[in-house]
């Protein structure tokens, strides 16, 4: 049940509010189950998650189920998983945004929309369909709303973020208004995942310059925060848009509100940076616009990672082909660095990074789509050498990986696996990627990043309008 955290967000404040946190802990420090705390156990399982349709039949929009298998089962093509008949239902009205601990022994989720949208839940992974809900609930809704964007930003640290923008016109309401200015606001909440509670929160105006806001620049969504190696800065991906300030406003389909035309973007890819743990001193950093103008706020998949070298590597996902670098020493974009997957693959087609994960020593794995080709594809990448090695999977040309447009599917759009892919599993030298085209059976693929070998592992049973979207 929801409990109240704060009735009103306090503008510009940074509060240590553990005493005010709406956190339900039945049974003291370790909860009534005795399984709370940090992930101190060796890895036992790889957890697979899958999404199913809502009541209206929208693919992948109904909720999420989970099932945990051993590493031996994961690599066995004769082992079969049916998460929909045998799995555990995670609490969330819509597809859950699931996160996992480093050793895979805990899952974390903040419920997405619905009556309990914004409620944090923690689960202990016990194998098969056995997950223990620790009942340590934290209500983030007063800060982050009912559909929070959040990730595990560092071991034991979750960070949730929210942004919105308000455009001022003259006159203030109705069509035909002149653009005056725009203001973007950000909210941030830091969660202790080992002892679930909110430890810090803040709200502030995103610090565009006056010249930039007068030119129509704004941010309506932020996501995928990551904590740097020194644990002094949080880097947050931004969806930067621009209003065409030369045009008057129109009205929306209801005929009641102002809408504005989109202007031409001149600013490069942007990241919002705040100090940690204070959450003070917000600033925006921009890459050279000649390198990239594509947003980096992603969609349900983590796209920023701290590299072995301490630099932050950031994909322009889920619409770009590049991986950018933020320097560990300066905390600014390194304009001398640009990894372009299209170039690395040596293709003349445009490619789009749907999801990726940094592994170690500059090596990563990418899920991508390619213009002119149906389906979704995998590649191992070397960020230092700026090379890519394609990996081959069954059914990779199936359009159910990337989704079908309404025109392609007789009037009904379908969400593909890659469209909502949330997490690539990593254990030792192996990477775990569940791949099922929308509504079709597939497999868990196990990739040894050192040998570059790929093994078709456990069979994944699917059902209509559903797909597997994560390994933890």
C-alpha positions in Angstrom: 0.0 0.0 0.0 1.2 3.5 -0.8 2.3 5.7 2.0 3.0 9.4 1.8 6.6 10.5 1.5 6.3 14.2 0.9 3.1 16.1 0.2 5.0 18.8 -1.7 8.5 18.7 -3.3 10.7 21.4 -2.0 12.2 23.4 -4.9 15.9 23.6 -5.0 16.5 21.6 -1.9 18.7 18.6 -1.2 17.4 16.6 1.8 18.6 13.6 3.7 15.2 12.2 4.3 15.6 8.7 5.5 13.5 9.4 8.5 10.6 10.6 6.2 10.9 7.8 3.6 7.8 5.7 3.1 9.6 2.5 3.6 7.9 -0.6 5.0 10.3 -2.9 6.8 8.5 -5.8 8.5 10.8 -7.4 11.0 13.6 -4.9 11.5 16.9 -4.5 9.7 16.7 -7.6 7.5 12.9 -7.7 7.0 10.6 -10.5 7.9 12.2 -12.8 5.3 15.7 -12.4 6.7 17.1 -11.9 3.1 17.6 -8.2 2.9 20.9 -6.3 2.7 23.7 -6.3 0.2 24.4 -9.0 -2.3 27.1 -10.9 -0.4 26.5 -14.3 -2.0 28.3 -15.9 -5.0 26.2 -16.0 -8.2 23.9 -18.9 -8.3 21.4 -18.0 -11.1 20.8 -16.1 -14.3 17.3 -14.5 -14.1 15.3 -14.1 -17.3 12.5 -11.6 -17.6 9.7 -11.4 -20.2 6.9 -9.0 -21.0 3.3 -9.9 -22.1 0.5 -7.8 -23.7 -2.0 -5.7 -21.9 -5.8 -6.2 -21.9 -6.0 -4.3 -25.2 -3.4 -6.6 -26.8 -0.6 -4.1 -27.0 2.6 -6.3 -27.2 4.8 -6.3 -24.2 2.7 -3.8 -22.3 0.9 -5.9 -19.7 3.5 -6.8 -17.1 6.6 -8.8 -16.4 7.4 -12.3 -15.3 10.7 -13.7 -14.1 12.4 -17.2 -14.0 15.9 -18.0 -12.6 18.1 -20.7 -14.1 21.6 -22.0 -13.3 24.6 -21.2 -15.5 24.6 -24.9 -16.5 20.9 -24.8 -17.5 21.6 -21.5 -19.4 24.0 -23.0 -21.8 22.0 -26.2 -22.4 19.9 -26.1 -25.6 17.9 -29.0 -24.3 16.7 -27.1 -21.2 13.4 -25.3 -21.8 12.1 -22.2 -20.0 8.5 -21.0 -20.2 8.4 -17.9 -18.0 4.7 -17.3 -18.8 3.4 -20.6 -17.4 6.1 -21.2 -14.7 7.5 -17.7 -13.9 7.0 -15.3 -11.0 5.0 -12.2 -11.6 6.8 -9.0 -10.6 4.6 -6.2 -9.3 3.9 -3.7 -12.0 0.8 -2.8 -14.0 2.9 -2.1 -17.1 6.2 -3.7 -18.1 8.5 -3.5 -15.1 11.8 -1.6 -15.3 13.8 -4.4 -13.6 17.3 -3.9 -12.3 19.6 -6.5 -10.7 22.5 -6.7 -8.2 26.0 -7.4 -9.4 25.9 -11.1 -8.5 22.3 -11.5 -9.6 20.9 -12.5 -6.2 18.5 -9.6 -6.0 16.1 -8.0 -8.4 14.8 -4.4 -7.9 11.9 -2.7 -9.5 9.9 0.5 -9.2 6.4 -0.2 -10.3 5.5 1.5 -13.6 2.1 3.3 -13.7 -1.1 2.2 -12.0 -2.3 2.5 -8.5 1.1 1.6 -7.1 3.1 3.3 -9.7 6.3 4.6 -8.0 6.5 1.9 -5.4 10.0 0.3 -5.1 10.1 -3.5 -4.5 13.1 -5.8 -3.8 13.2 -9.6 -4.5 15.7 -12.3 -3.4 16.4 -14.7 -6.2 16.0 -18.4 -5.1 15.9 -20.3 -8.4 13.1 -21.3 -10.8 10.0 -19.3 -10.0 11.0 -18.8 -6.4 11.5 -15.1 -5.6 11.2 -13.7 -2.1 9.6 -10.3 -1.9 11.5 -8.7 1.0 8.5 -6.3 1.6 10.8 -3.3 1.9 8.7 -0.8 0.0 9.7 2.7 -0.7 7.3 5.2 -2.2 9.1 7.3 -4.8 5.9 8.7 -6.4 5.9 12.1 -4.7 9.3 12.8 -6.2 9.5 10.8 -9.4 5.8 10.3 -10.3 4.0 7.1 -11.1 6.2 6.1 -14.1 9.8 6.6 -12.8 12.9 6.4 -14.9 15.5 4.7 -12.8 18.6 2.4 -12.8 21.2 0.9 -10.6 23.8 3.7 -11.0 26.5 1.9 -9.0 26.7 -1.1 -6.7 24.0 -0.8 -4.0 22.9 2.7 -5.3 19.7 3.3 -7.3 19.0 6.7 -8.8 15.6 7.8 -10.2 15.1 10.9 -12.3 12.3 12.9 -13.8 12.1 15.9 -16.1 9.5 18.2 -17.5 9.3 21.4 -19.4 6.8 24.3 -19.6 6.7 26.7 -22.5 5.6 30.3 -22.0 3.7 32.0 -24.8 2.0 35.4 -25.3 -1.0 35.3 -24.9 -0.6 32.6 -22.3 -3.3 30.3 -23.7 -4.9 29.5 -27.0 -3.6 29.2 -30.5 -1.6 31.9 -32.4 0.7 32.7 -29.4 4.2 33.9 -29.8 7.0 31.9 -28.1 8.4 33.7 -25.1 10.6 31.2 -23.2 10.8 27.7 -21.9 11.8 26.3 -18.5 12.9 22.7 -17.9 12.8 21.1 -14.4 14.6 18.0 -13.1 14.0 15.9 -10.0 16.4 13.3 -8.7 16.1 10.7 -5.9 18.9 8.4 -4.6 18.0 5.0 -3.1 20.0 2.8 -0.8 19.3 -0.6 -2.3 20.9 -2.6 0.5 18.8 -0.9 3.2 15.9 0.4 1.0 15.2 4.0 1.6 15.6 7.4 -0.1 18.8 9.0 1.1 18.8 12.2 -1.0 16.4 14.1 -3.2 16.4 17.4 -5.1 14.5 19.5 -7.6 16.0 22.3 -9.8 15.7 24.2 -13.0 17.9 22.5 -15.6 20.7 25.1 -16.3 20.4 26.0 -19.9 21.7 29.5 -20.6 19.1 32.3 -21.1 20.2 32.4 -24.7 19.5 28.7 -25.1 16.0 28.8 -23.6 15.1 31.9 -25.6 16.2 29.9 -28.7 13.7 27.2 -27.7 15.9 24.5 -26.2 14.3 22.3 -23.5 14.5 18.8 -21.9 11.3 16.9 -21.3 12.8 13.5 -20.3 16.0 12.4 -18.6 17.1 8.8 -17.9 19.9 6.3 -17.4 21.9 8.0 -14.6 25.4 6.6 -13.9 27.8 7.3 -11.0 31.4 7.9 -12.1 34.3 5.8 -10.8 35.3 8.4 -8.3 31.7 8.5 -7.0 31.7 12.3 -7.2 29.5 12.9 -10.2 26.2 11.6 -11.6 25.8 11.7 -15.4 22.2 11.7 -16.7 21.1 11.2 -20.3 18.9 13.9 -21.8 16.2 14.2 -24.4 16.9 17.7 -25.8 14.3 19.2 -28.1 13.9 22.7 -29.6 10.8 24.7 -30.3 10.7 26.7 -33.5 10.5 30.2 -32.0 9.8 31.8 -35.4 6.3 30.2 -35.6 3.1 30.8 -33.6 1.5 28.0 -31.6 -1.3 25.8 -32.8 -3.7 23.7 -30.9 -3.7 20.0 -30.0 -6.3 17.5 -31.2 -8.6 18.5 -28.3 -8.4 22.1 -29.4 -7.6 23.3 -25.9 -3.8 23.7 -25.6 -0.9 25.3 -27.3 1.4 23.1 -29.4 4.6 24.3 -30.9 6.5 23.3 -34.1 9.9 21.6 -33.7 12.9 23.7 -34.5 16.3 22.8 -36.0 18.7 21.5 -33.4 22.2 23.0 -33.3 23.4 21.7 -29.9 25.3 18.4 -29.6 24.3 15.4 -27.5 23.8 16.6 -23.9 24.3 15.1 -20.5 23.1 16.6 -17.2 25.8 16.4 -14.5 25.3 16.9 -10.7 27.7 16.4 -7.8 27.4 13.3 -5.7 26.3 12.7 -2.9 25.1 16.4 -2.5 23.2 16.5 -5.8 24.3 20.1 -6.0 25.9 22.2 -8.8 23.9 21.0 -11.8 25.4 21.7 -15.2 24.9 20.6 -18.8 27.7 19.3 -20.9 27.5 19.0 -24.7 29.5 17.0 -27.2 30.7 18.8 -30.3 27.6 19.0 -32.6 29.7 17.9 -35.5 30.2 14.6 -33.7 26.6 13.9 -32.6 23.3 15.7 -32.1 21.4 12.5 -31.2 19.8 12.1 -27.7 21.2 9.6 -25.1 18.3 9.1 -22.7 17.6 5.7 -24.1 14.4 3.6 -23.7 14.3 1.1 -20.8 17.9 0.0 -21.3 21.0 1.2 -19.6 23.3 2.9 -22.1 26.0 4.5 -19.9 28.8 2.5 -18.3 32.0 3.3 -16.4 34.9 1.7 -18.3 37.9 -0.2 -16.9 39.8 3.0 -17.7 37.5 5.1 -15.6 35.9 7.0 -18.5 32.2 6.9 -19.0 31.1 5.3 -22.3 27.7 6.5 -23.5 25.6 5.2 -26.5 23.3 7.5 -28.5 20.6 4.9 -28.1 18.0 4.1 -29.0 18.1 6.0 -32.3 21.9 6.5 -32.9 24.9 4.5 -34.0 27.6 6.1 -31.8 29.2 5.6 -28.5 30.7 8.8 -26.9 33.2 9.2 -24.1 33.2 11.4 -21.0 36.6 11.9 -19.6 37.3 10.6 -16.1 39.6 13.5 -15.2 37.6 16.5 -16.7 34.1 15.1 -16.4 33.5 16.7 -19.9 33.0 15.1 -23.3 36.1 13.9 -25.0 35.6 15.4 -28.5 38.6 13.4 -29.8 36.7 10.2 -29.3 33.9 8.8 -31.4 33.0 5.2 -31.9 30.5 4.7 -34.8 29.0 1.3 -35.1 28.2 1.8 -38.7 31.8 2.5 -39.5 33.0 -0.4 -37.3 30.7 -2.9 -39.1 31.8 -1.6 -42.5 28.3 -1.3 -43.7 26.8 1.3 -46.0 23.4 0.9 -44.2 22.5 3.1 -41.3 22.5 1.2 -38.0 20.8 1.9 -34.7 22.0 0.8 -31.3 19.0 -0.7 -29.4 20.9 -1.8 -26.3 24.5 -2.5 -25.2 26.7 -3.4 -22.3 30.3 -2.6 -21.5 32.0 -5.8 -20.4 35.7 -5.2 -19.6 38.9 -3.6 -21.0 37.1 -1.7 -23.7 35.1 -4.7 -24.9 31.3 -4.5 -25.2 28.3 -6.2 -26.8 25.7 -4.4 -28.9 22.1 -5.2 -29.9 21.4 -3.3 -33.1 19.1 -2.9 -36.1 20.2 -2.1 -39.6 18.3 -0.1 -42.2 17.1 -2.2 -45.1 17.3 -5.4 -43.2 14.5 -7.0 -41.1 15.3 -8.2 -37.6 17.9 -7.5 -34.9 21.5 -8.3 -34.6 24.4 -8.8 -32.2 28.0 -7.7 -32.3 31.0 -7.7 -30.0 32.8 -4.3 -30.1 36.3 -3.1 -29.2 36.0 0.5 -28.1 39.8 1.0 -28.1 40.4 -0.4 -31.6 37.0 0.9 -32.8 36.1 -2.5 -34.4 33.0 -4.7 -34.4 32.5 -8.5 -34.9 29.1 -9.6 -36.0 27.6 -12.6 -34.2 25.1 -14.9 -35.9 21.9 -16.1 -34.2 18.9 -18.0 -35.5 15.9 -16.0 -36.7 18.0 -12.8 -36.6 16.2 -11.6 -39.8 12.8 -11.9 -38.2 11.1 -8.5 -38.0 9.6 -9.5 -34.6 12.9 -8.5 -33.0 12.7 -4.9 -34.1 8.9 -4.6 -34.3 6.5 -3.9 -37.2 4.9 -0.6 -38.0 1.1 -0.4 -38.4 1.5 -0.2 -42.1 3.7 -3.3 -42.1 1.3 -5.2 -39.9 -2.2 -4.5 -41.3 -2.9 -1.5 -39.2 -1.6 -2.7 -35.8 1.8 -1.7 -34.6 3.9 -4.4 -32.8 6.6 -3.8 -30.3 9.7 -5.9 -30.9 12.2 -7.5 -28.5 14.9 -4.9 -29.2 12.4 -2.1 -28.7 12.1 -2.8 -25.0 15.2 -4.8 -24.3 16.3 -4.0 -20.7 19.4 -5.9 -19.6 22.2 -8.0 -20.9 23.5 -10.5 -18.3 27.2 -10.8 -17.4 28.8 -13.5 -15.3 32.6 -14.1 -15.6 33.6 -14.3 -19.2 30.1 -14.9 -20.4 27.4 -12.6 -21.7 23.8 -13.8 -21.6 21.2 -12.4 -24.2 17.7 -13.9 -24.4 16.4 -13.5 -27.9 12.8 -14.3 -28.9 11.0 -12.6 -31.8 7.7 -11.1 -30.8 5.3 -14.1 -30.1 7.8 -16.8 -31.3 10.1 -19.2 -29.5 13.7 -18.4 -29.2 16.9 -19.1 -27.2 19.2 -17.7 -24.6 22.5 -17.0 -26.3 25.7 -17.2 -24.3 28.7 -15.3 -25.7 32.3 -15.7 -24.4 33.7 -12.3 -24.9 37.3 -13.4 -24.8 37.0 -16.2 -27.4 34.2 -14.4 -29.4 32.3 -17.7 -29.5 28.5 -17.8 -29.3 26.5 -20.7 -28.0 22.8 -21.3 -28.5 21.6 -22.1 -25.0 18.3 -22.8 -23.2 15.1 -22.8 -25.4 12.7 -20.0 -24.5 9.1 -20.8 -25.0 7.0 -17.7 -26.0 3.4 -16.7 -26.5 1.4 -14.3 -28.6 2.3 -10.6 -28.1 5.2 -11.4 -25.8 8.9 -11.5 -25.7 11.9 -12.0 -23.4 13.6 -8.7 -22.6 16.3 -9.2 -20.0 18.9 -11.4 -18.3 20.3 -10.6 -14.9 
